Structures are given as C-alpha cells and as structure tokens.
C-alpha cells in the first residue's frame, strides 16, 4: 500500500493518484489541509531525501510568508515545513520505508512498477 501526502486539488498529486489508479496500485491519501504531518514524519522523510527536494521554495505559500527574507538554514526550513505543510513539495509518496517526492512518470514507472 502506498501512502500519498499532498492536497487533493494539486495537479501533481492528481497525476500521481491517476498513475496509481491506472496501474491498479492501492494507495491512501493524507491531505495536508485535513491532517497535518508531524515534524517527526518530516524528519523521517529527510533521512530519505534532501531538504532541497522537500522544501518548496517556489510555492505561493513561500512567497506569501516572505520566507526568502528570513534566509532560513535547513533546521529553520524543517521547522517551517512542520508549521505549514503547504511548503512541502507534492506529492510525497511513502512505500516500504522509502520516500519519493514530486511527480515524474518515468521515475514512478521505474520505482513503483
């Protein structure tokens, strides 16, 4: 079973869910707007992927919060990810204690099929 983290109306999340459906892969979706992800979960993800892969510095949320002005280090970025899950690049997919961030069909085919 795949665990997908993101928000329902995100285009990348929609593409990922479509991929799972088309390939008959069972998944569950945890919507950041309905259930926040803990700092412990984010810490686990960061054992699998780097901060640059997880922290969405191009998001509207990032710009709205003016986080660029804070010149955050990785610890600061991690704290913000826990405070505001919308700063997390989407989707985050967990399976067999592994983590894949973002949607890329070629990577999905190589990793999930």
N, C-alpha and C positions, 0 to 999 in steps of 0.2 A: 504494500500500500504506500502510495506517495502522499506526502503532506505538502501542500502548496500554501505559501503565505503570500498575501498581497491584498488588493482590493478588487472587488467584483467588476467595477467599471473601468479598470486599467486595461488598455489594449494589449499589452504584453501578457498580462495574466489571462485574458480571454484567449489569446493564441496558444498559451501553454495548456489551458484546460481543453481546448479544441484538439490539440495534439494527443493528450491523454485519452480523450473520448474516441478519436479516430483509431487509436491503436489498442482500444479495449484495456486500458491500464486504469486500475482502481486508484482513486485519489480522494482526499478530503481537502477543503479549502478553509483556511483560517483568514478571515477578513480583518485587516488591521483596524478598521473602523468599528468593528463589533467586539473584538477581543485583542487587547494589546499583547505584544510579545515582550517577554521579560528581558532584563539585562543579562540574566544567566543564559537564556537562549541565544542572545546576540553574541555572548562570549563563546558559546559553542560554535556558532557559525564562523566566528573569526579564527577558530582553530583549523577550519577547512578552506576559507577564502580570505583574501587580504581586505583591508579596510577600503581601499580604492574600489574594489568590486562591490562592496556592500553599501557604502555611503553615497547617496545620490546628490552630488554637488551641482547637478544641472536641473534639479527639480524646482517647481514653483514654490514649494514649501521652503526650500533652502533660501531662495531669493526673498521671499516674503519675511522670513525671520532674520534676514540680513546677517546670516552666519558667516559669510565671507569676511565681514569686518572683524569678526572675533578671532580669525586666523587660528582655528582650532587644531590642536595636536590630536593624535589618534585616540587618546583617552577622552578628550573633550568630545570628539566625534561619536565615540561609543556611548557616552552619557546622553548626547542628543538623540541618537538612534533609539535609546530606551524611552526617552521623554516623548519623542514624536516619531512614531513608527512610519509616518509618511516620508521620512527621509531615507528609508531603506529602499534600495533598488529592487524592482519587482520583475517577475516573481522570485521568491526563494523556494526552492524545492528540496525537501529532505527525503532521503531514502537510504536504508541500510547504513545509517550513521554517516552518510555523505551529504554534501550540500552543493547545489548548483544555483547560481544567481543569474537572473535575466532569462530572456527567451532567445534561443538560437536553434533553429530546426536541425541543422547539421549536428550540433553538439547533442541535442536531445536524442537524435537517432543513434548516435554513437554510444551514448551513456545509458539510455533507458530501454533500447530495443535489443 
